[in-house]
Each structure stands twice: as C-alpha cells, then as structure tokens.
Amino acid sequence: MKPLVYWCRWHEARLLLHGRSPQAVWGELAFADHDTPFRFDLQTQQLTLGPEPDQRTVQLDDMGVEVN
C-alpha cells in the first residue's frame, strides 16, 4: 500500500479507505476541489481512478510514480 500513500502525497490527496481485501483496497481520494472513487490492486500496484464507465488505470512504481 506504500505506493498508493506516496501517490496521494505527490497529488495532495487525502486517502479515505472504505474497504480492504487481501488483493485490494478501495475508497475515495479527496482532493482540494473534488473527490473521486479509487481501487488499488495490492499485487500489481495498479490504481484505478474514477467512477464507471469513465475509469482510468495507472501503474505505480514502488515510490508511487505513474509509469505508464
């Protein structure tokens, strides 16, 4: 979960967790001007942002930097 926490710091977002499983965490990211739902896959370090059907997925490295 460390890459997600770093990503939030780089993007000035508060992490609001709503749930957790062995494979993922999910909830909302609170930015200064809006909130957005998210899901973070703990194994692949993929962060999925936004509501369906407008979701976008980004791959994070160990320091929370988007690599794709």
C-alpha positions in Angstrom: 0.0 0.0 0.0 3.0 2.2 0.3 3.0 3.3 -3.4 -0.6 4.4 -3.0 0.3 6.5 0.0 3.2 8.1 -1.9 0.9 8.8 -4.9 -1.5 10.6 -2.6 1.3 12.7 -1.2 2.5 13.7 -4.7 -1.0 14.6 -5.8 -2.1 16.3 -2.5 -5.0 13.9 -2.0 -6.4 12.5 1.3 -6.9 8.8 1.3 -10.4 7.7 2.6 -10.5 3.9 2.8 -13.9 2.2 2.5 -12.7 -1.4 2.3 -9.9 -3.8 2.1 -9.3 -7.4 1.0 -6.1 -9.4 0.6 -5.9 -8.3 -3.0 -7.0 -4.6 -3.0 -8.1 -1.5 -1.1 -10.8 0.9 -2.2 -12.5 4.1 -1.2 -12.2 7.8 -2.2 -9.4 10.2 -2.9 -10.2 13.6 -1.6 -8.6 16.5 -3.5 -9.0 20.2 -2.6 -11.7 20.7 -5.2 -13.3 17.2 -5.7 -13.4 13.6 -4.5 -13.0 10.5 -6.8 -13.5 6.8 -6.1 -10.5 4.5 -6.4 -9.4 0.9 -6.3 -5.8 -0.1 -5.7 -4.6 -3.6 -6.5 -2.0 -4.6 -3.9 -0.3 -7.2 -6.0 0.0 -5.4 -9.4 0.2 -1.8 -7.9 -2.4 -0.7 -10.4 -4.5 2.3 -9.3 -8.0 2.6 -10.9 -9.5 6.1 -10.6 -13.0 7.5 -11.2 -16.5 6.1 -11.5 -17.5 3.6 -14.1 -17.5 3.9 -17.2 -15.0 6.8 -17.1 -12.3 4.9 -15.1 -8.7 5.2 -15.9 -6.0 2.8 -14.6 -2.4 3.8 -13.9 0.6 1.6 -13.0 2.6 2.8 -10.0 6.2 2.0 -9.1 7.4 1.5 -5.6 7.6 5.3 -5.0 4.1 6.0 -6.2 5.2 7.4 -9.5 3.0 6.6 -12.6 5.0 4.5 -15.0 2.5 4.3 -17.9 
